[in-house]
Amino acid sequence: MSIQVLSADVVNQIAAGEVVERPAHLVKELIENSLDANATEVHVEIAHGGRFVRILDNGDGILSTDLLKALMPHATSKITLSDDLWNLNTFGFRGEALASISAVSKLTIQSFHHQEKKPSQVTSNFGVATKVRDSSRSIGTEIQIEDLFENVPARLKFLKSDSAESTQIKQIIKSAALSNPHVEIKLIQDGELQLFYKTKKTLIERVRDVLEKKELFESKLTKGSMTAHVVYSSPHEVAKTSKQIWVFAQNRYIQDRALQAAVMDAYRSLLMHGEYPYAVVKLQCAPAEIDVNIHPTKSQVKFQDASNAFRVVHGALRQALETAPWIQKHLWSNLQNSNPSFGAGTSSASGSSSSPSFFNEQTPAQQFADFQSGLDSAKSVHKNLSFHDQTFTQTQFKQKDFDIQSLSELRIETSSVGYWSSLQVLGQANLTYIVCQKNDRLVYVDQHAAHERVVFESLMQSWKMKKFEIQDYLFPMAIDLSEDKIEALLYIQKSIAELGIEIDRLGPQVIGVKSAPSLIKESALPALFEKMANDLLEYGDSYAIEKKVSDLFATMACHSVVRAGQSLSHQQMKELLVSMDQFALSSFCPHGRPVSVETTFVELEKLFGRIN
C-alpha cells in the first residue's frame, strides 16, 4: 500500500478527536481563549449536553483581518518562535482548537476588537468558512457551536448522556472559576442559570463560593522557584471522593497523581479510610520549569523538578494543618462567648488496624506495645517523656501503676487557656466518654482516642528531636534492592542519617544499613527500605521515612493508652483534657477517627419538646 498525504479535512477531524474529545474539552479551550483575551466576564450557555455551546466574553476581541486566520490549523497569537513554547504565560498556544472545533461543527464567531470601529463575524460549516461579514457585537467575542460531531457519527456515539456531559462541563466551569477569582463566570444550561460566580478579590473567597464551604483556611509556601497557595478544609469537613481536591499549575487545572498524593499525605493521621479533604492547590513556578505541552487537552504537565513540586505542596498544607487553625478559631470564639460550631459529627468505629511488628523485642518500646491492658503504662510514658528531656529507660516501662494524673507533668510552652482545658468536665458516660459542657452545647470526648493522640504525638516528638537510642551494627546489614531504588535512597542519604539511620552502598544492587534506631527491629528494615524507596521514586523527598515511622507509632500508641471501659476520676479526666492542649491535632486519633462529638442545647430542647 502506498503512502498517502491526508487531506486537510481528515487532518482536522483527527486533531478534533485529540483536542475536543467531548463537549467539556471544547468549553475549556474557548474559556481559556477568553481569559487570554483579558476578559473579566465569561458567560457560557449550553444545551443538549454540550452539542450546542455559546460563549460570550468582554475581552479584547479579534481583528476582522484575523477572523479567517483563527480558523486555520496551527494559527495562534500566543507564540512566534519555538523558544516561546518554554516561556508560556498564556493558556491556549497550539492554534488547533478553533480549527478542530470548526471541522466538526457549525461555528460562528462574532467579535469587536477595541482598535476597530465595526464588529465582524465569520461562519464555518463543518470546516467550510464563509467570508468575513459585519456583525452587531458591541464588545468582546461571542462564539457559537451547533451540531457538534454531527459529521463524525463515530465520535458522536461515544458521547455519554446529556446529563453526564453537562456534569463534566460544570466541572470545567468550576475549575475556571477557581483559577480566576477576578473573573465573573456564569453557566446557563438548557435556558436555566446553573452556576454564577461573581468577581472576588481573594482566592479563598472564590473557593468558598465554588465549593460551597464557609469554614476554610489558607496557607502559602515557597521552595526555590516554586510557590504553593493552598486553600483547605479542616479534617472535620470531608468528602467521599477525591474530586474535591483541585490542583492547578500556572493557573491550569491539571490531573496529577503525585500532587494529589501530596495533599492526602499532608492529612496523614487526620482522616479515616475513605475520607478526602476539600482542597484547592495553586502551584506557580518559572515557565521554563514546567512543560504544559505533553497532553492534547493540556490536562497534564511535567515539572523539571517534580520532587520539589511535591515538597512545596505537601509542606504548605502539612505545616498549616499542624497548627490546627480550626481549634484556634473556636477557642477564640469560646473566649468571646460566641456559639462556635465545632465537632466531628457522628463517631464511628476505631480506624486502627493490625499491622506487622516493626519493634525490636529487646527494647522497652516493644514491651510497651506488648502490655495487654496498656492502661498501667500511661503514667510512665508521660512522666518520663517531656519536651525538655525525652528519654526511654527499661525501668520506666516496667512500672504498672496507672495514674493519668501524671499527664499534668507534661511541660510545654503554650497559652494559659487551651480549647480542651476550657471545657467544663461533667462526668464520664459508659466508662468511655468524658462528658463536657461549653457555651451552648455538650461535648463528648472519647477517652481512648484522645489519649491515643497524646501518646502518638509524644512519640513523634521524641523521634523528630532525636531523643531515641541508636543501635550500631557490628557488620552492615545487607539489603537487596534494584539499582534505581538504591540511587533514590542514596540521594537523600543525609536526610536519612538525620533520622538515625546510616546507610551506604555495598554493591550495584545492595545497600548496607550501618545503624538504626533501636525502636525498629532488624527484620523490619528490608520492608521499610523497600516501601521508602518506592515512595521516593514516586513522590520524592524524605517524607517517606517520616510517614512510615508515623504508621509504626500510631500502632504503638493504640496499644498503650487508656481503654474504653476504664473508670476515670474527675481529676484524671481534667488532666487528660489539659494534655490534649499540648498538641494541636488532638481533635483526631492517629487513625483519623474523631475524638469528640457535640450536641447543642437547642437539639436537646427539640428532643424534649421544649421548642419546635
N, C-alpha and C positions, 0 to 999 in steps of 0.2 A: 504494500500500500504506500503510495507516495505521500510526502509531507505537504499539507495544505496550510496556507495562511488564513486564519479565521477572519471572518467578516467583522466589521465594526459592531453589527447588531448582536452577533454571538458573543463577542468580547464583552460588550456592555452587560449582557444578561449574566455572564459568568461573574463579572465584577459585582453585579447587583446581588447575586447569591451569596457573595462573601461579605459585602458591606451591609446589605439590608436583608438579613435572614428572615426577619419578621418585622411587623409594624413598629415595635418598640425601638428597634435599631434606627429606623427611619426618623422617628421623632427625636431620638438622641442626636443624630447628625444635624438636623435642622435647628434644634435648640442651641447646639454648640456654635453653629454659624451665626445665630442671632447674638450670642454672647460675645463672639469675636468682633461683631459689628458694634460693640459698646451699647447694646440695648439695656435699658433699665426696666423695661416691661416686656414680658413674653407671654402671649396668650395662645393656648393650644386648644383646638377643637377636634374631636374625633367622633367617628360613627362606624358602625358595623365592624367593631373590633379593630379599628385602625386601618381599614381599607379605604376610608375617607379621612384625610387629615388636612387641617388648615392651621398654619402657624403665622401669627402676626407679631411684629415687634416694632419698637420705636428707635431702632438702631440707625447707623449711618447711611444705610441704603446702598444700592448698586447703580453705578453709572449706566445709562442707556446703551452706551457703546460696549459695555461688558456683559450685558444680559445673555447674548448668544454664546459668548465665550464661557460663561458659567456652566453651560450645559455640555461643554466639550470635555472629553476624558483628560485627566491629568492637568486640568486648568485650575489655578489657585492664586490667590493674592498673598498667601501666607509664607511661601518660600520662593527663593530665586536660585540659590546655589545649593550644592549637595551639603555643604557645611551647615546650612540653615537647619537641616534635619536634627543636628546635635545641639541646637541652641534655640529650641522652640519655646515660645511664650504664648502660644495660641492653642485652640482645641483642634479644629479641622486644619488639615495641611496637605492631604494627598491629592485633592482635586478630583476625587472619584464619586463623592456622594451624590451630587446633583445629576451627574451624567448617568450614574447607575439607577437612580430613582426614576429619572425621565424615561429610561429604557423599558421600565416595567409598569408604567402608569400614565395617566393623563395628568400632566403637570402644568400649572400656571404660576408664573412669578410676576408679581407687581411690586415695583419699588420706586421710592422717591429719594434720590440722592441729594444731600444737603447742598451740593455745589450746582445743581441743576434747577431750573425753574419749573420744568414739566416732569411729571412722573411717567413711567413707561412700563410695558409689560411684554412678556413673551409666553407662548404656549407650546408645549411639546406633547404630541400624541404618540405614546409608546416609541419614543426616540426620534420622531419626525418633528422638527421645530418649525414654527411659523416665523414671519418677520416681526421685528420689534414694532409695537404699536403704542399709542398713547394710553394712559391709564388715569383712573380717578383717585389713586392712592395719594394721601396727603402727608404721610410720614412713614419712615422706615420701610420695612419689607413685609409682604404677605405672600406666602407660598401655599398653594392648594394642590393636594394629591387626590385623585379619584381613581377608582377601579384598580387598586394596587394588585399586581400579579395576574391581572385578567388575561394577559397574553402568555403567561407561563403557568399552565394548568398543573404541572408537576410541583411547582413551588406552592401553588395555591392549596393543593390538597394536604400539604404538611402543616398548614396553619391550624392552630387549636381553636377552641370555641371563642366566640366574640368576648365572652366574659373573661376567659383566660388571657387572651391577647390584651384586653383592656387593663387587666391587673398588671401586666408587665409594663404597659405604658405609664401607669400610675407610679410604678417603682422608678421609672426614668424621670418623671416629673419631680418626685420627692428628692432624688439624688441631685438634680439640677438645683432645686431649692436649697438643699443643704450646703452645696458648694458655693452658692452665690447669694448670701443673705441680703445683699444690696439690691437685688433684682426682684421685682414683683412678678410672680408666676401664677398662672391660672390654667385650670383644665376644665373644659366643658365636654361632657360625654353624652352623646345622643340628645343634645339640647338641654341638658341639666348640668348645673355647676357642681363639680365633684371636689375640686381642690382649689384653694385660693390662699396664697401666701403673700401677705403684704411685705413691703420692704422693712428690713430690720437693720439696726446699727451693729449688732454683735452676732457672732456665731451661736452663742448659747441661746439667745432669744429665738433665732430661727429654728434651732434644734427642738426647743420646747414646742414650737408650733407644729413642726413636721411629725415628730414622734409622739406628740400629744402627751408629754410628760412634763410636769412642772418642777419637780424636785430633781434637778440635775446639777452637776458640778463640772468644773473645767480645770485643765492643767496644761502647761507648756514645758517643753524640754528641748534643748539644743545640744547636739553632739556633733562636733565637726561642722560640716556644711548643712546638716540635716536638722530640721525643726519639726517637732510633732506638737500639734494643738489637739487636745482630746477633750471632748465633752462626754460625760459618762453618768450612769445611774448608780445609786447605792446598791449593794447586794440584796437589799430588800425588794428592789424593783427589778423583776426578771422576766424574760421572755421564754417561750417554749422551744424556739428555734434560733439559729444563728443569723436569721435575716435582719435582725435589728442591730447588727454590727456593720456599720457603714465605713468603708475605707476609701480615702481619696489621696491621690498623689498628684501634685501640681494642679490641684483642683479637679482632677479627672476621677470619676467614680470607677474603681477597679475591683477586680476579684483577685485576691492574693491570700493564699492559704497560710503563708508564713506570718503575715501581719495579723491575720485573724487569730492565729495561734499565739501571737504576742499579746493580744488583748485577753484571750482566755487564760493564759498563764499568769497575767497580771492579777486576775481574780482568783488565783490559786488559794485554796483553803477557805474561800468565801462563798462558793456556790456548790450546791449539790449536783449530782449527776443529772443531766437533762435540763439544767438551767443555764440560761445565757443572759448576758447583760445587754442593756441599751448603751450603745457607744458609737460616737462619730469621731473618726480619726482623720485629721488632715495633715499630710506629710508634705513638706516643702524641701527642695534641695536645689543645687545648681543645675540648670538644664543639661549640662554636659554629663551629669552623673546619673541620668536616667534615660532609658530607651523606651519611648512610647509607641514605637513603630513595629512591635513584634506580633501584633494581632490585628486582623482586619477590622474588627469593631472597636479597637483600642480599649478593650476591657481588661487587658493585662499589660503590665510593664516589666521592665528588667532594670534593676539597680546595679550600678557599678560596684557598690558595697552593700550587698543585701544584709550582711551581718549587722552593719551599723543601722540600717533601716529598722531591723528587728529590735535592736537595743534601744533606740530612741523612742519607739512606740511603747515598748514594754516598760522602759524606765519612766516615761511621762505618766503612765497610768498607775504603775505599781507604787511609785513614790507618793502619788496623790492618795491612793486608796489606803496606804498605811497610816495616813493622818486621820482617817475616818471622819471626813468633814460632816457627814450626816449626824454623827454624835455631837460634834461641836455645835452644830446648828440647833439641835434640840436641847442641849444643855443651856445654851444662851436663852432659848425660848422659856425653859423652866425658870431660869433666874428672873426673867421678865414677867413671870406669872401668866404666860400665854397658854394656848392649848395646842401643843405640838402634836403632830401625827407621827407616831413612831412605833414600830413593832414589826414583827416578821410575819404577821398573818398566822395561818394555821400551822401548828407544829406538826412535824412528821417523824417517821422512824429515823433512827440514827443512820447517818451516812457512812459509818465506819465499816470496814470490811477486813477480812483476814488477809494477810499477806505473808510472804516468806520472811523468816527471821534474818535480819541483817546485823544482829548484835552479837558481839563476842561473849560466849558463855562464861568466860573467866572474868568479865568486867562487872562492876557494880551496876552498870546500866542494864545488863541482861537480867541480873537478879531483880532489879527494879521492875522490869517488864513482866517477870515470871510470877510475881506475887498474885495469888488467886484473888484476893479481895481488893487489893490496890488501895484500900482505904487507909491502912495503917502506915503507908509510906509517904503520905502527903506532907506531914509535918517536916520530915527530914528534907524533902525536896525544897520547900520554901525557906526553911530555917537556914539551909546551907547554900542556897542559890540566890544571891543578891546581885544587884548590878555593880556593886563596888568590889565584890570579891566572890566570883562564881567558881566553885570548886566541887569536885565529887570525891568522896572517900568511901572506903569499904564500910567503915563503922556507921556512917550516916545512913546507908541504905539497909543496915541491919535493924534499925530501930523499928518497933512495931507498936508505937503508941500514937494513934491518930488523934490529931488536935488541929482542926482547921484554923483555930485562933492564931496559930503561928504565921498565918498569911500576913498578919499585920507587920511582921518583921521584914517584909519586902520594903526596901528603901529606894525610892526613885524620885527625882525632882519632877514635880508635877504641880498643877494648880491645886489650891486648897479645897476646891469643890469639884468633884467629878460627877458625871452623869449617873453612874450606878450608885455611888455612895450618897447621892442626893435623894434616892428613893427611900420612902418610909417602909421599913420591914414590918409586916403584919403577922406573918407566921409561915408555917410550912404545910403544904397540901399534899396528901398521898405520899408523904415521905420522899417526895421527888421534886416538887416545885416550891420555890420561895415566893410567897405572895407579898407583893409590894403595892404601895399607893403613890401616885403622883397627881398633880393638879386635878385632872378631870377623869382619871381612869385608874384601873387596876393593872398591874404589870406582873406577869407570872414568869419567873426565871427558872429555867431547867438547871438544877444544881450540877448535874453531871457534865452537861455541855459547857457550862460556864467555867467550871474548874478545869476541864479538859483544855480549853483555850489558854488559860493562865499557865498551866504546866507546859503546854506546847510552846508558847511564846518564850517562857523562861529557858527552855532547852535551845530554841533557835538563837536567843541572845547569847547563850553560852558558846554556841558554835561560832557565831559571827565574831565574837570577841576573843575567840581562840582560847577560851578557858576550858580546855579539854586535854587529856593525856595523849601523847603521840607515841605510837609503837614503832620502833626501828627494827626492821627485819635483818637478820644476820646475813641472809642472801636475798637479793631482789626476787620478788615473786613474779614469775614469767606469765604473761597473758597473751594468748594468740589473738590477733585482730588483723583485719585487712589493712593494706598499706594506706588507703585513703583515711581510714579511721584513726590510725596511728598519727598521721600527719595532722589531723584535726585536733587531736589531744595535745600534741607537742606544740601546736600553735598557741595554745593557752596554758602552756606548762607553768608559767609564773603564777597565773591566777589559781591554778590547781594547788600549787605549793602553798599559797596563802591560806588555803583551807586545810592544811595539814597533811596533804597527800603529795609525796615526792615521787616523780616518775622519770624514766629515762628510756631511751631506745636500746634494746638488746639485739635486734636484728631487723631485717626488712619488714617482717610481719609479726614481730614480738615486741611487746612493751614490758618494762620492768617496773614494779612498784617497790620503792625502797623503804617507804614508811607510810603510815596511815593512822588516823585517829583510832584509839582503842575501842571506841564505841562501835566500830564497824568490824565485823569478823572477816577473816581472810576468805572464807568460802563464798562470801557475797561479792567480793571485788570483781571477778570476771563479769558477772551480770551487770554490776554497777557501771563498769567502764564501757561495756557494750552499749548499754542504754545511753550513757553520757555521750559517746561518740556519735550515735545515731542522731541525737538531739542537736549536737554541734553541727553536723553536716547539713541538717535541715534548717535549723534556726540560727546557729552561731552562738557565740558568747558563753561565758561560764555560768550563765543562769541554769544550765542543765545540771550542774553539780548541786546548786542550792535546791533546785526542785526535787532532786532525788533525796537529799538529806531531809527536806521538808516532809516528804512522804514517810520516811522512816520515823521521824519524831512524832508525826501525827498518830501512827500506830502505837508508838511507845506511850504517848500521853493518854491514849484511850484506855490503856490497861493499868493506869496508875493513879486514878483520881477518885473523887467521891462518886459513889454509885447512886442510881435511883433506888429508893427504899432505905436509905441511910438517914437516920434521925439526926437532925442538927439543932443545936441550941440557938436561941435568938442572937447571941453574940457571934456564934460561928457563921450564921447567915450574913450578918452585917460585915464581918471580916472578909467573907468571900466577895461581896459586892465591892468593898474597898479595893481588894486585889484586882478586880476586873478593870478598875480605873487606871491601873498601871499600864494597860495595853490598849491601844486604840481599836483593835479589831475584835474586842470582846463581845461583839454582837453575834458572833458565829463561832461554832466549834470548828476545829481544824478540817472537818469534812464538809463544811459549808452548811451544816444544819443550824437553824436559828436558835439563839439562846433564850429569847423571850417572845412572848405574845401578849397582846393587850386587849382589854375590854373597857370601853368607855362607860361612864356612869349613865350616859344617855341611852346606850344599848341596854343596860340593866333596867333602867326605868321603863323602857318599852316592854321588856320581858315581864315586868311586874304590873304592866298595865297602868302605870302612873302617867304616861304620856302616849300619844298615838304615834 
